[in-house]
Amino acid sequence: MRCTAIVAINSVAPSETPSLAAASSLSPAATPNSSFSNTSPTAYIVGGGVAGLLTAQSLLEDMENQSTPWSQVVIIERADQLGTGLTQGNGRSLTATEGLVAAGVKPDELERSLATPLDQGGYAYPGFIPTAADQAQMDRYTAGLRTVESEIYHRDLSLVRFGLANLTQWQHWAKQYPSLAAASGFYLSEKLRIYGGPNALRRGIGEVYHLNVAGANCGWSKPPGRLVNYEDALGFDPAMETYLSSRRREDGQFDGALTLQPGGAIHVGRLVEQLTQWLLGTNRVSLCINTQVRDIQWRSPTAGLKRTITGLTVETFDDQSSSVKALGTAEDCYVFATGFDDLLHRSGAIAAPLFPVAGTSITLVLPADLPDTSGNSFPQRAWKQDILGPLVFSPTFDTVLERWILRIGGFKFYPGAHNQPPLDFNHPGVKWAIAQQVQQAIAFMPKVMDQLFGKELSKELSQELDKNTGKNTGEIFPDPPLNWAELKNKINPWAGLRPLYADGMAALGPFASNGYTISGTGSWGLSSGVGNAVLIAQWLRGIPGDRLTLSGIPTPLLQDYLNRVNPLRFHEKTCGKN
């Protein structure tokens, strides 16, 4: 059967709460789309997040130019709204070094961090005691990272090159689709990175070094990254004076490291909303919501690119019932942008499982009369505490609410093998991380938080968080006097997984003759989204992998990256089924 239901977008009414679901409500229309043909080859995209939508946009460009055999796109989404999975949690930040967040650790560092409490720079949440399943999962991950230990320098450099190229791709995208960019609050700007802890200087120097080597490799006329001192940082962002001055050494400089590097932001909710409208307006896209892909059907027992997908087994469901059906044929193509779903491993498509790294965020609707902003710019801030990896402040302007929206993400941790997604706010790691995000928001932006919470509540909240997180108890807010339920409406928290593969790299490209993937991107699915989409579209156009091109990165260096993210790089004999 073919999924040919059209879905309509309802308008989003402005409110005091941002559209964190990333898209407005979607529901099937009463009549089928008459422009679809049951005999036309279809490109199925599994996953209705930002990766899937950007890929659909790239494919439609090729369809309009008649440079691809596919005549229609079907997006399959498990939820009843688009963008409610990792896209919702990926936030707004566009960062060249985002790939290093998950990948930029060495095996020994990772092994230590998995046994080290979060407040000491590790991945172990308060009260975490690994089970046998946890230990086995962590051991497999560490072992996988050791297989590429000698290549970690070159791997990280490859990630940063691709990160710089993606900033170029986002710039091209904004020029090609100016109305989409404007409605999504897109901008590029330098980003201030703040590093704390005993390894701060090493981390800061390491990122700048990788950035500048990558920039030289990719033809940047000026070094893209640089270390800065206390005075330079205040010149870039005067609003940081309270935070930075409280952490000055006797010599007057910041106790840590400060860098500036290229970056930007985009309001991911408005992006998904606008992209969906654009895609549906082409009359070549169908959305299948409330549809879960349960399995992949194969032709031939051979492995790798000799295999052919003959269809998908999907389950469609609503509040009353569900049904299992077959979807697609061997003549169609399939792109899997599946987020935290381990479908590709379960079905035998990719030999390695995803490793579950969890993340959290809070999202603040800032006051309309915010004093720390001017014009259309708002400085980017990121805080790094050793291996723990960044607490990223990503401000974007919501064009519907006409307010600045500040998302604070970061604080990766290992959630435990028994904790399946979605994580809830009672998880001790989630509780600890969200408390830290609120605490740092108050420390970074005291005047703004005073406006948002009120001076008394902000002061009381800061004191209680200091007391509780210092004990590493995992408690967020005491009750009484502070009420978590009330504060939840102000901070709009999110918790979920940001999985990646054991070597710290994503899987991008073909794994079968008609099967392609964008998976295991960890926390940089948004930053790398446009580049990934352009590359997938080239593969589907029939361009051989060794001839793919991407503006912003020389072809030989792009090939180095593509070899590292090849979905078939894992040992085929570990595949479950063919």
N, C-alpha and C positions, 0 to 999 in steps of 0.2 A: 504494500500500500504506500501511498504518498501522503505526507503531511502537508496539506495545502491550506490550512486555516489561516486566514488573515487575522491579525490582532490590532485593535485600536488603542491609541494612547489617550488617556484622560488627562486633562490639564492639571497642573500642580498649583494649588492655591498657595500664595505666600503665607507663611506662618512664622512663629518664633522658633520653630524647630526645623533644621535643614532636612532636605530629602535624602536621608542617609541610605535608603534602599536603592539609591542610584538611578532608579527609573520610576516613572509613574505606573499606576496599576494597569495591567494588561489583561484583556479578556477576549475569547474568541468571538469573531463576528458571526452573523447568521448566515452569510453567503460565502461560498468558496471563491478563491481568486481565479477568475476565468483566464488570466494570462498564463497560468501554469499549464504545462503539458505533461502527462504521465509518461511520455516517451522521451522527454528531454533529459539529458544528463544533469544530475543535480550535485551541487557541492553541499554536503552536510557539515555543519559546524556544531560540535558538541560542546556546549558551554556558552552561556549568554552573558559573560562578563566583558570587561573592556578588551581583553585579548581576542575573544571571539568576534566582537563587533568591529574592531579595527581590521581584523582579517577579512570580514565580510565586505567592508568598505574597499579594501584593496582589490578583492576579487571582482567587485562590481565595476571598478575602473577598467579592468581587463575585459569584462563582458561588453562594456560599451565600445571598446576598441576592437571587439571581435578577435582578441588575441588568446582566447581560451575556449575550450569546447564546452564549458559549463554554461548553462543558460539560466540557471536559477540557484538560489541559496536558501537552505533551510537551517535555521538556528534552533537547536534543541536545548531547552533549559529545564532543569529539575524543579526550580521554584516557580511561583506564580508571578514573580517580578524579576526583571533583569538586574544583574549587578549586585545581588544580595549575598554573594559568597565572598571570595577573596577580593574582588573589586571594591566592595564596600570597605574592607579593611585596609586595602592598599593605599587609600588616602589620596593625597594630592601632589606629593613631592616628585620632581623630576631631577634626578641626580646622577652624574656621571659615575660616581663611585658606589652606587647603590648595590651593585653586584658583589662588592666586597663585604657587605654587611653579613651575609650568610656564609660566604665562601672564604673570606680573608682570615682564616685561622689555620694554624698548623696542627697536625694530629696530636702532639703532646699538649698543646694549649687546649684543644677540644676535650681531650680525655680529662684534664684537670678541671675544666669548666663544668663538665657534666657532673662532677662530684663536689663542686664549689657553690655555696649559697649565692643567690642573686645579688644580695647586698655587698658581696665581696667580688663581684665581677664574673660570676659563673652562670650556669643554666639551671641550677637546682633551686626550685622554688621552696619557700619555707615549709618545713615538715616533710619534705620529699624523702621517701625511703624506697629505693628501687626494688621492684619485684624481679623474679627470674626473667619474665618477659621483657621488662624494661632493660635489664642488664644485657640480655641477648641483642635487643634492638640497638642499644648504644654501642655495644662491641662491634656489631656489623657495620655501623656507620663509621666508627673510628678506623676499622680495618679498611674500609673502602677509601677513606681519605689517605691512609698510608700508601695505597697503591699509586697515588699521584704526588707523594711527598716531594720527590726530587723535581717535580714540575710546578710546584706551587708558585714560585716567582713568576714564571712565564704564564701560568694560568691566570694569576691576578692581573698581570699586565694585559692579557687578552681581554679580560672582563672590562677593564677600564677603557681600552680602545673602543670596544663595542658600546660602552656607556657614552663616550664622547660622540660616537657616530649617531647614537639615538637622539642626543640633543640636536644634532644637525637635522635628523629626520623630523623631529617635532617642529623645528623651525620651518622646514619645507611644507609640512602638513598644514601649519597655521597660514602660510601664504596661499596654499591651494584651497583651503576652506576657511576663509577669514570670518564668515558669519558663525561657523561652528566654534572657532577659536574664541571669538568675542563672547558668545553666549556661554562658553564654558570657563570664562575667566582665565584663559591661558596667558602666561607670560614667562619669559626667561630672565634670569638675573643671577648675579653672584650670590653665593650662599656662605654665610659665616658658620664655620664648624668649630665647636668648642670641645676640647678633650680634657677629661679629668682622670685622676688616679695616677699611680706610680709609673704606668707605661704611656702616659699621655703624649710626651714628646716623641717617643718612638712611633706611636700610632700616627701622629700628625705628620711627622717627617716622611713616614712610609707612604701615606696617601699622596702627599704632594709630589714625592719622587715618582710614584707610578703615574700620576696625572701628567707630569711634565715629560716623562719619557713617551707616554702614549700620545701626548699632544704633538711632540716632535715627529713621531712615527706617522701620524695622521695629517701632517702638514699645517698644524696651527702656527701662525706667525709669531705668537707670543705664548709663553708658558701659561697653561690654563690654571695652575694652582700655585699658591704661595703661602708661606708662613707669615703671620702678621703679629705685631706686638699689641699691647694693651691700648695704646693711643690710636693705632690704626683701626682696631676693632670698634672703638667708640666713635671714630669718624664715620665708619660704615653704618653703625647702628647705635645712635645715642641712647636709645631706650634700654640698652643693656648695661648702663652705668651702675645701677644698684647691684645687679648680679655680679658683674665682673669686679667691681671695687671691693666687694665683700670677700673676694678670693685672691687678693693681691699678696705677693710675697713682700719681704722687707725691702727688696730692690725696686718695688713699685710695679713689677710686672705680674701678669696673671699666673697663678699657680696651676700650670697645665700647659696646654698648647692651643693656639688659635690659628685657623687657616681660612683662606677665601678660595672658593673653587666654583666652577660654573654649575648652574642648576636652574630650576624654575619650578612652576607649579601649575596645576590645572584642577578645576573643581570636578572631581570624577563623577559625582552624581549628575551634574548638568551635562557633562560630556556624554554619559550613557543615554541620558534622556534625549539630547540633541541628535546623537548618532542613530538612535532608534527611529526617530522621526524621519531622518534623512534616508535611512535604508528602506523603510516602508514606502517612502515617497517614490522610490524607483520602480515599484511594482514588480520587483524581481526577488523579493525576500518574503519568506514565510517564517513565522515564529511558532514553535511548538513548546508551550509552557506546561508546567506540571507533568513533565515527561522525563523519566529517568532511564538512561541507557544501562541495561543490566548486563549485556554481553556483546561481544563482537563475533560475528560468524566469518569463518575462513574458507577459502578454497586452497587445496593442496596442503600437504604436511610440511613442505619446505619452510625454511626460516628466512627472515630478513626480507629484502625487497622482492624476492620471488613469490612471496605470499600475496594473495589478493583478498580484500574484504568483500564478502558477498552480501553483507547486510548487517543490521543491528537488531538486537532484541531489546525492545523498549517497553516500559510500563508507564501508562498514562493513568493519572489518578485525580480525583477531586475529593470533596468532603464526604461523598456518599459511597464511591466505588472506585475500583481500579481495574485495568485490563492490560494484558501482555500481548504485544503485537510485533510483527516484523516490519522493518523499515529499510528501504534502500535496495540496491542491486549491485552487482559486480561492475556495472558500467559507471557507477557514481564514484565520487571521491569523498573522503572523510577527513576532517580536521578536528583534532581533539584538543580543546583548550579547557581542560577539566579541573583546574584548580587543585583542591585537596583530595579529589576522588582518585583512588588507586585503581580505577578501571583498567588502565593500560597494562598494569602488572597482573591483575587478576585474570585478564583475558589472554595473557601470553603475548601481548604486543611488545612490551618492554621488559627486559629480564630483571631489572632492579626495582625494588619497591621504593616508594617515597619515604623519607625520614621526616617525622612530624616535629617541626619547630613551631611553637605557638607565639602569637603576638597579640598585643592589645592596643587600643587607642582611645582617646577621648576627643570629642569634637565640640568646640565652643562657638556659639553665635555671639559675636562680639558686639558691644554697644554701638549704636549708630553714631554717637559723638566721640568715638575713640580718639584719644589725643596722639597716639603714637603712629598714626598713618597719615600719609599725604599723597594726593594724586592717585595714581594707579599702582603705586609700588608699596611693598611691605617686606621688610628684610626677612630672609630665610635664616632660621637658626637651627642648629643641631648640636646636641650634647652627647659626647661619647665618654663612657666610663669603662675604660679598658676593653676586655673582650665582650662585655655585655652588649656593646653595639648601640647605635645612636638612639637618642631620644630626639626625634625630628619634629620641629615646629614648621608646619606647612600651611601658610595662610593663602586663601584664595577669596576672590570677591564673588559672592553669590549674586548673579544678575537678576534673580527673581526676588529674593529677600532684600536686595540692595544693602547688604551687610557684609563685612568681612567675616569669614568662617575660618577658625583656626583649628586645625587638626594636629594633635600631638600623638605620635606613634612611636613604636620602638619597644625596647625591653623584650628581646626574644628569650624564650625559655623552653626547656624540654617538658612537655605536659604529662608524660607517663603513657606507656603503651595501652593502658586500660582506659584512658580518657579519649573516647572517640569524638569527632566533631559533631555538632558544634560545642565548643567549650561554654560553660556557663559562668556566671559571675560569682558563684560560690567556690570555684576552683581556687585553691590558695595561691597559685602562681598568678592567676588573673587578678585576684584581690591585691596582691602585693604590687604588681606592675601598675595597675590603675592608680593606686595610692601614690606611687612614685611620680606618675605623670601629672597628677593634680599638684603634688608638692613642688615639682619643678616648674609648673606653670606659674605658681604663686611666686617662686623665687625669681624666675626669668622676667615676669611681667607684673610686678606688684600693683602698679596703678590700674592696669587693665583688669586684673583679677579683683581688685577692690571694687571696681565698677560693676563687675559681673556678679560677684557674690555679696558685696557689701563689706565695708571695712572690718566690722566686728566678726562676721562669719569667716572672712578670709583669714584674719589673724587667728581665730580659734581653730580653724581647720588646719592651718599650717602648724600650730603647736601640737595638735593631736596627732597629725601625720608624723611629725618629727619623733614624737614619743613612741608611737606604735611601730613604725618602720625601723626605728633604732633597735627595737627588741626582736626584729625579724619574725614577728608573730604571724604575718599574713593577714592580719585584720586591717580592714580599710578604715572605717569610721566607727567610733564607739557609739553606742545607743543606750541611754542618752549620753551627752547632750546633742550630738549631731546625728542626723537621720540620713542613711544611705539612700533610701527610697526617694526622698525629696531632692537630694543632690543629683541623683541619676538623671533627672530631667534637665539639669543645667549642663552636665558634662557629656551626655549622649555617648556612653561607653560602648566599645565593640571588643569582642574577643573571638579569636579563631586561629586556624592553622596557617602556616606559611611554609609548606613542605618543600624539600629539595632532595636531590640525589646525593649519594654518599661522597662523591668527589667534589661536592660543592657547586656543581654546574647544572644548568637546566638541560632539558631534552628538547631540541628544536630540529624539525625536519622530517623526512620520510622514514617510516619503519616498515612499510609494506608498499606494494606497487601503487596502491591508491589510498594509503593511510599516512597521515602527517600529524605531528603533535607540537604543541607549545605547552610544556609541563615542567614542574619543578623549578619555577622561576623564583621561589621564595618570596622576598619582599619587593622585587624589582620588576614585577609583571607590568606595572604601569609605565615605568621609565623606559623599559625595552619594548613596549607594546607596538609602537609604530614600526620600528625596524623589524621585529619578528613578523609582523603582518606583511610587510613588503617582501620579505624573503619567502614566506609561504606562498604568496601569490606568484612569485617567479617559479617556484617548484611546480605549482599547478599549471603554469603556462607551458611547462615542458622543458624549461631551461635546465640543463644538467647542473648538479651541485657544484662542480668545479668551475662553472662559468657565472655563478651568481654575483651580483654587484650590489653595493650599497653606498650611496653618497656619504662622504665623511670618513671613509676608511678604505685604504688601499686594498685591492682585491686579494693579494697574498696574505695580508693580515686578517681579512675577513675569512679566508679559507682556514686559517689557523683556529679562529674562533669556532667555525662550523664543525671542524673535526673534533673539537673538545665537547661540543654539545650534541654530537651525532647520537640519536636514540639507540643505535645498534652498537654502541661502544661497549655495552655490558656483555658479559659472557652469555652466549645464547643457550648453553646447556642448562642454565638455571631457569629457563622459561618454563612456566607451568603447563601450558598446553598450546597446541598449534591448530 
